[in-house]
Amino acid sequence: ISAISTRVLEMGGLVESQIAQAVYALRHFDAEAARGVMINEKRVNQMEVEIDAVDRLLVNLFQPLLRAARRAVGVVQRLQTGHLSHYLGYMTLVLLGGLVGLKLAGIL
């Protein structure tokens, strides 16, 4: 997640630089500066695609864990103590499986 934050900040800095370069190009009628903005736009677009892909991966990985946690809370509120230990054991295995998936994906 910190890698995504870093990448978003990097992209934001590039966009900020592009805005300054575009304003310069307009004020000075500098076609070369304008071409530089267009070239960097491709880089920004590529960064955005990469960030979106990682975001989708994270959502897909965390969504089952969040569903399981919500289910566990609901069940804990309703179950008797005898059934609770069995269910908690099951949910622990589900959550550990999700964490192993995150580790294998290189996220943890």
N, C-alpha and C positions, 0 to 999 in steps of 0.2 A: 504494500500500500504506500509506503514511503517512496518507493521507486516511481509510482504513478504520480505522486505529488511533485516530486522533483521534475519529472517529465513535463507535467502541466505548467510548472513555473518556468521551465526552459522555453516551452512553446509561447507562453505569455510574454517573456522577454523578447523573443524573436518577433512576435506580432507588434510589440511596442516599438521595436527598432524599425519595423517595416512602415509603421504609421509615420514615424519621424522622417524616414527616407522618402515616403510618398509625398509628404508635405513639402520637403525640400525640392523634389522633382517638379512639383506644381509651381512652387514659387519661382524657381530658376529656369523653368522650361527645359529641364535636363532629361533628355530621352534615355540616357545611359542609366541614370538613377532609377527611372521608371522601370526599365528592363530588369534591374536588380530586384525591385519589389516583386515583379512577376515571377522571377526565378525562385525567390525565397518563398513565394506563395505555395509553390509545389511542395517545398520542404515542410511548410506548416500543415498543409493538407495531409501529407504522409504521416506526420507526427500525430495528427488528430485521429487518423485511421488506426494507428498502432495503439493509442491510448484507449480508443473505443473497444478494440479487440480484447485488451487486457481487462477492461471494465466488464465486458460481457462474460469473460472467463471467471472473474471473481464472483459475479452475481450467480452464475451457474454453480460454482463450487459452494458458496455460502448459503444459497437458498435452501437446500435440503437440511443443512445444519440448523438454520433458523426455524424451519418448519418443525423439525424434531424437538428443538428446545421448547417451542410454543406448545407442542403436543404434550411434552413432559410436564410442563407447568400445569396444564389443564388436567392431566391425569393425576398428578400429585394432589391436586385439590379435591379430587373425587374418590380416589382409591383408599381402601382400607390398608392398614400398615402391613399386613401379610403379603398383599399383592404388590405393594410399593417396592419392596426390595427386589423382586423379580423384574419389575418394569425398569427400575433404575439401572439394574445390571444390563438390561437390553439397550437402554438409551446410552449408557456409557460405551457399549460396543459400537453403536451407530455413530456417536460423536467421534470416537477414536478413529473409526474408518474414514470419516470425513477429514480429520486432521492429517491422517496418513496421505490422503489424496492431495491435500494442500501442500504437504511436504514434497511429495513426488512431483507436483507441478512447479516446485521451486518457489512457492509463495511464502512458505514458513521456513 
